[in-house]
Structure formats: C-alpha cells, structure tokens
C-alpha cells in the first residue's frame, strides 16, 4: 500500500525579508529552518538549520555557492558542504540534512512541510 504525504504551505515572510545571496533562519511548527535566496540563480532553497555533526543551529549562517553546478551550503563550524537539492553531504560523509520545498508567490515566501 502506497502512503500519500500531504504537504502544508507555511508563509515565512516576504522576498525582502531574506538577504540577497544569503540565508536566514525561520521557525515553523517548532522547527528551525534555514532559507536561502540565490539571487544570481533566481532560486530558493530551504533545509533544517541544525548542523548534523553537532546539532548546532547555524546552517543559515553558512556560506552558499555551488559545486559542479549543484547549489550548496557550507557549515561555518565544520566546513562540510550540503546539497540544497538533496540534502546529502558533498564531502563524502554519511551525514545529510532534510530539505524542504520553497514556493514564492506574489512576493511572499512559503515552505512546504509534511
């Protein structure tokens, strides 16, 4: 039997609330989520804010960029990079972070959560 997961859209702010080419932390349903705006790519990404190595809430302050065209965030503490598309560690680690869909409509930013 196949299970269907229902996603709920949560408004987390306006486009202007988020830094250009950077990240910010939002709180949704008790979860800290890092939201990233890649202005140069016209793309938005979101992942859990906790670094999987220590549990520290700091990925929103990480360095963003890309690795072979794949958008990433690098933990400012451990220097491990995570794909913002899949959540997988790009440094050959077994660690990963949960990612969330981001929707931008009429200047508002939404995250979808299960």
C-alpha positions as CSV (number, residue, x, y, z in Angstrom):
1,X,0.0,0.0,0.0
2,X,1.4,3.4,-1.0
3,X,1.3,6.2,1.5
4,X,0.5,9.7,0.4
5,X,2.2,12.5,2.3
6,X,0.3,15.8,2.4
7,X,2.4,18.9,2.4
8,X,1.2,22.1,4.1
9,X,2.3,25.5,2.9
10,X,3.6,27.9,5.6
11,X,4.3,31.6,4.9
12,X,7.7,32.5,6.3
13,X,8.0,36.1,5.1
14,X,8.3,38.3,2.0
15,X,11.1,38.2,-0.5
16,X,12.5,41.4,1.0
17,X,12.8,39.7,4.4
18,X,15.6,37.5,3.2
19,X,19.2,38.5,2.4
20,X,20.3,38.6,-1.2
21,X,22.7,35.7,-2.0
22,X,22.4,34.5,1.6
23,X,20.4,32.7,4.2
24,X,18.1,33.4,7.2
25,X,16.6,31.2,9.9
26,X,12.8,30.9,10.3
27,X,10.8,28.9,12.8
28,X,7.9,26.8,11.6
29,X,5.9,24.4,13.7
30,X,8.7,24.4,16.3
31,X,11.4,23.6,13.7
32,X,14.3,25.9,12.8
33,X,14.7,26.1,9.0
34,X,17.4,27.8,7.0
35,X,16.1,29.6,3.9
36,X,18.5,30.6,1.2
37,X,18.0,33.1,-1.7
38,X,20.3,32.6,-4.6
39,X,19.5,35.8,-6.4
40,X,22.0,35.3,-9.2
41,X,20.3,31.9,-10.0
42,X,16.8,33.2,-9.2
43,X,16.4,30.1,-6.9
44,X,15.3,29.5,-3.3
45,X,16.1,26.6,-1.1
46,X,15.4,25.5,2.5
47,X,16.9,22.9,4.8
48,X,16.9,22.2,8.5
49,X,19.1,24.7,10.3
50,X,20.9,22.2,12.6
51,X,24.3,21.0,11.6
52,X,24.2,17.2,11.7
53,X,27.7,17.0,13.2
54,X,26.9,18.9,16.4
55,X,23.3,19.8,16.3
56,X,24.2,23.5,16.4
57,X,21.7,25.7,14.8
58,X,23.9,27.6,12.3
59,X,23.4,26.5,8.7
60,X,21.5,29.7,7.9
61,X,24.8,31.5,8.6
62,X,26.8,29.1,6.3
63,X,28.5,30.0,3.1
64,X,26.4,29.4,0.0
65,X,27.6,28.6,-3.5
66,X,27.7,25.7,-5.9
67,X,29.7,22.6,-6.5
68,X,29.7,21.5,-10.1
69,X,26.5,23.4,-10.6
70,X,24.8,22.0,-7.6
71,X,23.7,24.6,-5.0
72,X,25.2,24.1,-1.6
73,X,25.6,25.5,1.9
74,X,28.8,25.0,3.9
75,X,28.6,24.7,7.7
76,X,30.6,27.6,9.2
77,X,31.8,25.4,12.0
78,X,32.8,22.1,10.4
79,X,33.3,23.3,6.8
80,X,31.1,20.4,5.5
81,X,29.1,21.2,2.4
82,X,25.5,20.0,1.9
83,X,23.5,19.9,-1.3
84,X,20.5,22.2,-1.1
85,X,18.7,20.0,-3.6
86,X,19.1,16.6,-2.0
87,X,20.5,17.4,1.5
88,X,23.4,15.0,1.0
89,X,26.9,15.9,2.3
90,X,29.1,16.7,-0.6
91,X,32.3,15.8,1.3
92,X,31.8,12.0,1.2
93,X,30.2,12.0,4.7
94,X,27.3,9.8,5.8
95,X,25.6,13.0,7.1
96,X,22.7,14.7,5.5
97,X,20.2,17.5,6.2
98,X,16.5,17.5,5.5
99,X,15.4,19.8,2.7
100,X,12.1,21.5,2.1
101,X,10.3,22.8,-1.0
102,X,10.2,26.7,-1.2
103,X,7.4,28.5,-3.1
104,X,7.5,32.2,-4.0
105,X,4.1,33.7,-4.9
106,X,3.2,37.4,-5.2
107,X,6.3,38.5,-3.2
108,X,5.6,36.0,-0.3
109,X,7.9,33.1,0.6
110,X,6.4,29.8,1.7
111,X,7.9,26.5,2.9
112,X,6.1,23.2,2.5
113,X,6.2,20.8,5.4
114,X,4.7,17.3,5.9
